[in-house]
Amino acid sequence: MSTREVCLLIGQQGEVLWCDVSDNPALLPDSRERWEAIWRLRAELTEVAHSHPDGPLGFSSEDETTMEALTTALGRAPRFSVVAPGGMVARVDGRDVLVMSEPWWAEPLREASGMHARPLALA
Ligand SMILES: [Zn+2]
């Protein structure tokens, strides 16, 4: 089964404001639609999450570039997170932390990305 990289924009109440999907699991190319959605939803936007269906559990160099551009455009840094098969990581105050208590949308995000069952939880 093929995997897809999915991007979610999350609002203040933890709701999914917007979603897009890429056929290329290694990289979710910047899309004009996504930038427009981010700008339109900027007042409510609290978190930008995306999946790495084939790993790794961490931010790529493309992600770093995108996060920097977004932070500059918004004038503030939303929370950024990556959901991978083995867990979820978020950037909080400039540090990458493992998210132990995952939000409700993490598992649907895995499903939408074509990931299979979550491996055994990390100790
Ligand atoms: Zn990424």
Backbone and ligand atoms as CSV (ligand in chain L), in Angstrom:
chain,resi,resn,atom,element,x,y,z
A,1,MET,N,N,0.850,-1.195,0.000
A,1,MET,CA,C,0.000,0.000,0.000
A,1,MET,C,C,0.884,1.243,0.000
A,2,SER,N,N,0.531,2.191,-0.827
A,2,SER,CA,C,1.348,3.394,-0.906
A,2,SER,C,C,1.017,4.333,0.249
A,3,THR,N,N,1.968,5.148,0.567
A,3,THR,CA,C,1.766,6.094,1.650
A,3,THR,C,C,1.727,7.508,1.088
A,4,ARG,N,N,1.115,8.375,1.861
A,4,ARG,CA,C,0.976,9.775,1.466
A,4,ARG,C,C,1.356,10.652,2.648
A,5,GLU,N,N,1.929,11.782,2.348
A,5,GLU,CA,C,2.211,12.741,3.404
A,5,GLU,C,C,1.026,13.687,3.492
A,6,VAL,N,N,0.492,13.822,4.704
A,6,VAL,CA,C,-0.705,14.634,4.910
A,6,VAL,C,C,-0.354,15.794,5.833
A,7,CYS,N,N,-0.891,16.967,5.523
A,7,CYS,CA,C,-0.657,18.159,6.336
A,7,CYS,C,C,-1.979,18.616,6.937
A,8,LEU,N,N,-1.981,18.922,8.229
A,8,LEU,CA,C,-3.174,19.414,8.917
A,8,LEU,C,C,-2.884,20.780,9.530
A,9,LEU,N,N,-3.869,21.653,9.462
A,9,LEU,CA,C,-3.815,22.913,10.204
A,9,LEU,C,C,-4.798,22.779,11.362
A,10,ILE,N,N,-4.307,23.017,12.580
A,10,ILE,CA,C,-5.087,22.776,13.789
A,10,ILE,C,C,-5.438,24.107,14.452
A,11,GLY,N,N,-6.689,24.196,14.914
A,11,GLY,CA,C,-7.173,25.424,15.532
A,11,GLY,C,C,-7.067,25.409,17.051
A,12,GLN,N,N,-7.549,26.476,17.653
A,12,GLN,CA,C,-7.386,26.684,19.089
A,12,GLN,C,C,-8.086,25.642,19.947
A,13,GLN,N,N,-9.155,25.055,19.427
A,13,GLN,CA,C,-9.874,24.042,20.192
A,13,GLN,C,C,-9.418,22.627,19.821
A,14,GLY,N,N,-8.324,22.534,19.089
A,14,GLY,CA,C,-7.843,21.228,18.660
A,14,GLY,C,C,-8.572,20.692,17.447
A,15,GLU,N,N,-9.348,21.554,16.792
A,15,GLU,CA,C,-10.092,21.106,15.617
A,15,GLU,C,C,-9.221,21.177,14.363
A,16,VAL,N,N,-9.541,20.325,13.400
A,16,VAL,CA,C,-8.821,20.347,12.127
A,16,VAL,C,C,-9.444,21.414,11.243
A,17,LEU,N,N,-8.658,22.440,10.923
A,17,LEU,CA,C,-9.163,23.554,10.119
A,17,LEU,C,C,-9.037,23.274,8.631
A,18,TRP,N,N,-8.039,22.466,8.280
A,18,TRP,CA,C,-7.701,22.302,6.872
A,18,TRP,C,C,-6.775,21.111,6.729
A,19,CYS,N,N,-6.767,20.532,5.559
A,19,CYS,CA,C,-5.972,19.329,5.348
A,19,CYS,C,C,-5.533,19.263,3.899
A,20,ASP,N,N,-4.313,18.843,3.642
A,20,ASP,CA,C,-3.961,18.510,2.272
A,20,ASP,C,C,-3.051,17.295,2.214
A,21,VAL,N,N,-2.992,16.713,1.039
A,21,VAL,CA,C,-2.377,15.402,0.861
A,21,VAL,C,C,-1.400,15.474,-0.299
A,22,SER,N,N,-0.268,14.822,-0.146
A,22,SER,CA,C,0.697,14.746,-1.238
A,22,SER,C,C,0.894,13.291,-1.647
A,23,ASP,N,N,1.070,13.071,-2.936
A,23,ASP,CA,C,1.349,11.720,-3.404
A,23,ASP,C,C,2.794,11.331,-3.172
A,24,ASN,N,N,3.610,12.304,-2.887
A,24,ASN,CA,C,5.021,12.030,-2.656
A,24,ASN,C,C,5.264,11.940,-1.151
A,25,PRO,N,N,5.456,10.726,-0.629
A,25,PRO,CA,C,5.542,10.591,0.833
A,25,PRO,C,C,6.809,11.193,1.407
A,26,ALA,N,N,7.794,11.452,0.562
A,26,ALA,CA,C,9.056,11.960,1.086
A,26,ALA,C,C,9.014,13.471,1.294
A,27,LEU,N,N,8.109,14.125,0.608
A,27,LEU,CA,C,8.110,15.585,0.675
A,27,LEU,C,C,6.736,16.119,0.303
A,28,LEU,N,N,6.221,16.943,1.159
A,28,LEU,CA,C,4.959,17.606,0.843
A,28,LEU,C,C,5.325,18.957,0.223
A,29,PRO,N,N,5.257,19.063,-1.088
A,29,PRO,CA,C,5.729,20.304,-1.718
A,29,PRO,C,C,4.883,21.487,-1.259
A,30,ASP,N,N,5.524,22.585,-1.151
A,30,ASP,CA,C,4.772,23.783,-0.785
A,30,ASP,C,C,3.738,24.038,-1.849
A,31,SER,N,N,2.528,24.220,-1.407
A,31,SER,CA,C,1.483,24.485,-2.383
A,31,SER,C,C,0.894,25.857,-2.110
A,32,ARG,N,N,0.503,26.482,-3.174
A,32,ARG,CA,C,-0.113,27.793,-3.072
A,32,ARG,C,C,-1.391,27.718,-2.235
A,33,GLU,N,N,-2.148,26.625,-2.431
A,33,GLU,CA,C,-3.402,26.465,-1.687
A,33,GLU,C,C,-3.142,26.425,-0.181
A,34,ARG,N,N,-2.060,25.721,0.190
A,34,ARG,CA,C,-1.794,25.615,1.625
A,34,ARG,C,C,-1.404,26.973,2.216
A,35,TRP,N,N,-0.556,27.684,1.483
A,35,TRP,CA,C,-0.161,29.004,1.982
A,35,TRP,C,C,-1.379,29.913,2.105
A,36,GLU,N,N,-2.273,29.832,1.139
A,36,GLU,CA,C,-3.476,30.672,1.213
A,36,GLU,C,C,-4.351,30.267,2.390
A,37,ALA,N,N,-4.450,28.969,2.646
A,37,ALA,CA,C,-5.237,28.486,3.785
A,37,ALA,C,C,-4.614,28.962,5.094
A,38,ILE,N,N,-3.295,28.860,5.187
A,38,ILE,CA,C,-2.607,29.303,6.403
A,38,ILE,C,C,-2.860,30.790,6.641
A,39,TRP,N,N,-2.813,31.554,5.567
A,39,TRP,CA,C,-2.992,33.001,5.723
A,39,TRP,C,C,-4.433,33.320,6.102
A,40,ARG,N,N,-5.370,32.644,5.455
A,40,ARG,CA,C,-6.784,32.888,5.735
A,40,ARG,C,C,-7.126,32.492,7.174
A,41,LEU,N,N,-6.491,31.427,7.680
A,41,LEU,CA,C,-6.831,30.872,8.987
A,41,LEU,C,C,-5.869,31.325,10.082
A,42,ARG,N,N,-5.032,32.305,9.778
A,42,ARG,CA,C,-3.917,32.619,10.672
A,42,ARG,C,C,-4.347,33.019,12.080
A,43,ALA,N,N,-5.541,33.626,12.218
A,43,ALA,CA,C,-5.983,34.055,13.549
A,43,ALA,C,C,-6.284,32.851,14.448
A,44,GLU,N,N,-6.739,31.759,13.839
A,44,GLU,CA,C,-7.114,30.579,14.630
A,44,GLU,C,C,-6.019,29.535,14.685
A,45,LEU,N,N,-5.079,29.639,13.749
A,45,LEU,CA,C,-4.073,28.586,13.586
A,45,LEU,C,C,-3.166,28.474,14.805
A,46,THR,N,N,-3.126,27.299,15.412
A,46,THR,CA,C,-2.225,27.103,16.551
A,46,THR,C,C,-1.179,26.038,16.293
A,47,GLU,N,N,-1.455,25.138,15.356
A,47,GLU,CA,C,-0.501,24.057,15.128
A,47,GLU,C,C,-0.518,23.640,13.664
A,48,VAL,N,N,0.667,23.379,13.126
A,48,VAL,CA,C,0.816,22.841,11.778
A,48,VAL,C,C,1.415,21.451,11.928
A,49,ALA,N,N,0.629,20.446,11.586
A,49,ALA,CA,C,1.068,19.060,11.757
A,49,ALA,C,C,1.181,18.389,10.402
A,50,HIS,N,N,2.140,17.492,10.255
A,50,HIS,CA,C,2.153,16.680,9.048
A,50,HIS,C,C,2.723,15.313,9.365
A,51,SER,N,N,2.499,14.400,8.435
A,51,SER,CA,C,2.904,13.021,8.680
A,51,SER,C,C,4.171,12.689,7.907
A,52,HIS,N,N,4.950,11.799,8.486
A,52,HIS,CA,C,6.072,11.166,7.800
A,52,HIS,C,C,5.753,9.668,7.797
A,53,PRO,N,N,4.972,9.236,6.797
A,53,PRO,CA,C,4.505,7.839,6.834
A,53,PRO,C,C,5.641,6.824,6.789
A,54,ASP,N,N,6.764,7.200,6.217
A,54,ASP,CA,C,7.908,6.294,6.186
A,54,ASP,C,C,9.013,6.770,7.131
A,55,GLY,N,N,8.647,7.611,8.097
A,55,GLY,CA,C,9.620,8.179,9.005
A,55,GLY,C,C,10.397,9.289,8.317
A,56,PRO,N,N,11.355,9.891,8.946
A,56,PRO,CA,C,11.724,9.639,10.343
A,56,PRO,C,C,10.822,10.386,11.322
A,57,LEU,N,N,10.969,10.073,12.588
A,57,LEU,CA,C,10.254,10.773,13.641
A,57,LEU,C,C,11.048,12.031,13.976
A,58,GLY,N,N,10.865,13.044,13.134
A,58,GLY,CA,C,11.606,14.286,13.334
A,58,GLY,C,C,11.439,15.170,12.118
A,59,PHE,N,N,11.941,16.377,12.203
A,59,PHE,CA,C,11.774,17.349,11.124
A,59,PHE,C,C,12.887,17.200,10.093
A,60,SER,N,N,12.520,17.293,8.820
A,60,SER,CA,C,13.511,17.222,7.741
A,60,SER,C,C,14.074,18.617,7.477
A,61,SER,N,N,15.091,18.688,6.637
A,61,SER,CA,C,15.648,20.003,6.317
A,61,SER,C,C,14.637,20.842,5.537
A,62,GLU,N,N,13.801,20.183,4.710
A,62,GLU,CA,C,12.723,20.920,4.021
A,62,GLU,C,C,11.732,21.471,5.046
A,63,ASP,N,N,11.451,20.659,6.076
A,63,ASP,CA,C,10.543,21.128,7.125
A,63,ASP,C,C,11.107,22.363,7.813
A,64,GLU,N,N,12.412,22.347,8.072
A,64,GLU,CA,C,13.042,23.492,8.750
A,64,GLU,C,C,12.853,24.765,7.931
A,65,THR,N,N,13.055,24.641,6.619
A,65,THR,CA,C,12.901,25.789,5.729
A,65,THR,C,C,11.463,26.288,5.747
A,66,THR,N,N,10.515,25.335,5.671
A,66,THR,CA,C,9.100,25.700,5.671
A,66,THR,C,C,8.705,26.358,6.996
A,67,MET,N,N,9.179,25.803,8.110
A,67,MET,CA,C,8.818,26.346,9.421
A,67,MET,C,C,9.355,27.765,9.585
A,68,GLU,N,N,10.563,27.969,9.094
A,68,GLU,CA,C,11.167,29.291,9.197
A,68,GLU,C,C,10.359,30.308,8.384
A,69,ALA,N,N,9.988,29.902,7.158
A,69,ALA,CA,C,9.220,30.803,6.293
A,69,ALA,C,C,7.854,31.113,6.896
A,70,LEU,N,N,7.218,30.087,7.475
A,70,LEU,CA,C,5.900,30.279,8.083
A,70,LEU,C,C,5.972,31.199,9.293
A,71,THR,N,N,6.987,30.983,10.111
A,71,THR,CA,C,7.144,31.800,11.306
A,71,THR,C,C,7.368,33.260,10.930
A,72,THR,N,N,8.157,33.467,9.891
A,72,THR,CA,C,8.393,34.834,9.412
A,72,THR,C,C,7.110,35.442,8.880
A,73,ALA,N,N,6.366,34.674,8.072
A,73,ALA,CA,C,5.145,35.195,7.459
A,73,ALA,C,C,4.093,35.539,8.505
A,74,LEU,N,N,3.977,34.688,9.530
A,74,LEU,CA,C,2.934,34.884,10.539
A,74,LEU,C,C,3.357,35.876,11.623
A,75,GLY,N,N,4.653,36.082,11.761
A,75,GLY,CA,C,5.139,36.940,12.835
A,75,GLY,C,C,5.117,36.251,14.182
A,76,ARG,N,N,4.897,34.966,14.198
A,76,ARG,CA,C,4.929,34.149,15.422
A,76,ARG,C,C,5.102,32.705,14.992
A,77,ALA,N,N,5.535,31.874,15.921
A,77,ALA,CA,C,5.709,30.462,15.588
A,77,ALA,C,C,4.537,29.652,16.104
A,78,PRO,N,N,3.743,29.073,15.199
A,78,PRO,CA,C,2.750,28.116,15.688
A,78,PRO,C,C,3.491,26.864,16.172
A,79,ARG,N,N,2.786,25.979,16.812
A,79,ARG,CA,C,3.394,24.702,17.159
A,79,ARG,C,C,3.531,23.890,15.872
A,80,PHE,N,N,4.671,23.246,15.702
A,80,PHE,CA,C,4.876,22.367,14.551
A,80,PHE,C,C,5.004,20.943,15.060
A,81,SER,N,N,4.417,20.008,14.322
A,81,SER,CA,C,4.554,18.626,14.755
A,81,SER,C,C,4.633,17.675,13.572
A,82,VAL,N,N,5.256,16.525,13.831
A,82,VAL,CA,C,5.388,15.451,12.850
A,82,VAL,C,C,4.830,14.175,13.470
A,83,VAL,N,N,3.959,13.510,12.725
A,83,VAL,CA,C,3.421,12.224,13.163
A,83,VAL,C,C,4.042,11.134,12.289
A,84,ALA,N,N,4.740,10.218,12.904
A,84,ALA,CA,C,5.390,9.109,12.206
A,84,ALA,C,C,4.804,7.805,12.742
A,85,PRO,N,N,5.136,6.674,12.112
A,85,PRO,CA,C,4.547,5.414,12.590
A,85,PRO,C,C,4.812,5.154,14.076
A,86,GLY,N,N,5.978,5.506,14.557
A,86,GLY,CA,C,6.336,5.142,15.931
A,86,GLY,C,C,6.057,6.192,16.977
A,87,GLY,N,N,5.475,7.315,16.596
A,87,GLY,CA,C,5.236,8.340,17.596
A,87,GLY,C,C,5.031,9.693,16.973
A,88,MET,N,N,5.082,10.694,17.820
A,88,MET,CA,C,4.825,12.062,17.378
A,88,MET,C,C,5.816,12.984,18.079
A,89,VAL,N,N,6.343,13.931,17.308
A,89,VAL,CA,C,7.277,14.882,17.884
A,89,VAL,C,C,6.773,16.297,17.592
A,90,ALA,N,N,6.964,17.209,18.528
A,90,ALA,CA,C,6.538,18.593,18.341
A,90,ALA,C,C,7.674,19.518,18.709
A,91,ARG,N,N,7.703,20.656,18.046
A,91,ARG,CA,C,8.693,21.667,18.387
A,91,ARG,C,C,8.055,22.657,19.343
A,92,VAL,N,N,8.568,22.693,20.549
A,92,VAL,CA,C,8.025,23.551,21.599
A,92,VAL,C,C,9.145,24.444,22.103
A,93,ASP,N,N,8.973,25.758,21.953
A,93,ASP,CA,C,9.999,26.713,22.363
A,93,ASP,C,C,11.370,26.360,21.784
A,94,GLY,N,N,11.382,25.983,20.514
A,94,GLY,CA,C,12.647,25.733,19.843
A,94,GLY,C,C,13.251,24.363,20.116
A,95,ARG,N,N,12.577,23.554,20.909
A,95,ARG,CA,C,13.090,22.213,21.198
A,95,ARG,C,C,12.125,21.160,20.685
A,96,ASP,N,N,12.688,20.040,20.236
A,96,ASP,CA,C,11.847,18.949,19.753
A,96,ASP,C,C,11.544,17.996,20.903
A,97,VAL,N,N,10.261,17.829,21.169
A,97,VAL,CA,C,9.865,16.956,22.277
A,97,VAL,C,C,8.955,15.847,21.766
A,98,LEU,N,N,9.102,14.696,22.363
A,98,LEU,CA,C,8.245,13.568,22.037
A,98,LEU,C,C,6.883,13.810,22.686
A,99,VAL,N,N,5.817,13.683,21.897
A,99,VAL,CA,C,4.474,13.911,22.427
A,99,VAL,C,C,3.960,12.599,22.999
A,100,MET,N,N,3.822,12.534,24.314
A,100,MET,CA,C,3.413,11.286,24.957
A,100,MET,C,C,1.900,11.114,24.911
A,101,SER,N,N,1.188,12.212,25.027
A,101,SER,CA,C,-0.269,12.143,24.982
A,101,SER,C,C,-0.717,12.740,23.648
A,102,GLU,N,N,-0.960,11.882,22.677
A,102,GLU,CA,C,-1.233,12.375,21.325
A,102,GLU,C,C,-2.636,12.958,21.208
A,103,PRO,N,N,-2.788,14.011,20.401
A,103,PRO,CA,C,-4.124,14.568,20.165
A,103,PRO,C,C,-4.994,13.583,19.388
A,104,TRP,N,N,-6.282,13.826,19.384
A,104,TRP,CA,C,-7.237,12.893,18.766
A,104,TRP,C,C,-6.986,12.688,17.286
A,105,TRP,N,N,-6.398,13.704,16.612
A,105,TRP,CA,C,-6.256,13.614,15.167
A,105,TRP,C,C,-5.000,12.862,14.739
A,106,ALA,N,N,-4.149,12.473,15.707
A,106,ALA,CA,C,-2.903,11.796,15.324
A,106,ALA,C,C,-3.171,10.445,14.651
A,107,GLU,N,N,-4.103,9.696,15.209
A,107,GLU,CA,C,-4.380,8.370,14.649
A,107,GLU,C,C,-5.095,8.464,13.291
A,108,PRO,N,N,-6.132,9.304,13.149
A,108,PRO,CA,C,-6.708,9.508,11.807
A,108,PRO,C,C,-5.677,10.020,10.794
A,109,LEU,N,N,-4.738,10.823,11.252
A,109,LEU,CA,C,-3.692,11.306,10.350
A,109,LEU,C,C,-2.828,10.136,9.866
A,110,ARG,N,N,-2.531,9.205,10.769
A,110,ARG,CA,C,-1.788,8.009,10.349
A,110,ARG,C,C,-2.586,7.210,9.321
A,111,GLU,N,N,-3.867,7.055,9.591
A,111,GLU,CA,C,-4.702,6.289,8.657
A,111,GLU,C,C,-4.760,6.971,7.299
A,112,ALA,N,N,-4.962,8.277,7.294
A,112,ALA,CA,C,-5.052,9.014,6.035
A,112,ALA,C,C,-3.741,8.963,5.266
A,113,SER,N,N,-2.648,8.746,5.982
A,113,SER,CA,C,-1.335,8.700,5.349
A,113,SER,C,C,-0.963,7.308,4.865
A,114,GLY,N,N,-1.833,6.332,5.153
A,114,GLY,CA,C,-1.554,4.963,4.722
A,114,GLY,C,C,-0.634,4.204,5.651
A,115,MET,N,N,-0.463,4.727,6.866
A,115,MET,CA,C,0.368,4.009,7.845
A,115,MET,C,C,-0.446,2.878,8.431
A,116,HIS,N,N,0.230,1.844,8.793
A,116,HIS,CA,C,-0.463,0.722,9.408
A,116,HIS,C,C,-0.486,0.901,10.913
A,117,ALA,N,N,-0.896,-0.139,11.588
A,117,ALA,CA,C,-1.055,-0.050,13.036
A,117,ALA,C,C,0.195,0.522,13.689
A,118,ARG,N,N,-0.052,1.275,14.703
A,118,ARG,CA,C,1.025,1.895,15.431
A,118,ARG,C,C,1.860,0.818,16.122
A,119,PRO,N,N,3.165,0.882,15.983
A,119,PRO,CA,C,3.987,-0.107,16.696
A,119,PRO,C,C,3.835,0.052,18.201
A,120,LEU,N,N,4.383,-0.872,18.921
A,120,LEU,CA,C,4.303,-0.807,20.380
A,120,LEU,C,C,4.791,0.550,20.867
A,121,ALA,N,N,4.085,1.071,21.825
A,121,ALA,CA,C,4.423,2.398,22.340
A,121,ALA,C,C,5.816,2.411,22.935
A,122,LEU,N,N,6.419,3.570,22.875
A,122,LEU,CA,C,7.733,3.732,23.474
A,122,LEU,C,C,7.592,3.677,24.985
A,123,ALA,N,N,8.570,3.118,25.628
A,123,ALA,CA,C,8.513,3.000,27.092
A,123,ALA,C,C,8.665,4.369,27.732
L,1,ZN,ZN,ZN,8.263,16.666,6.967
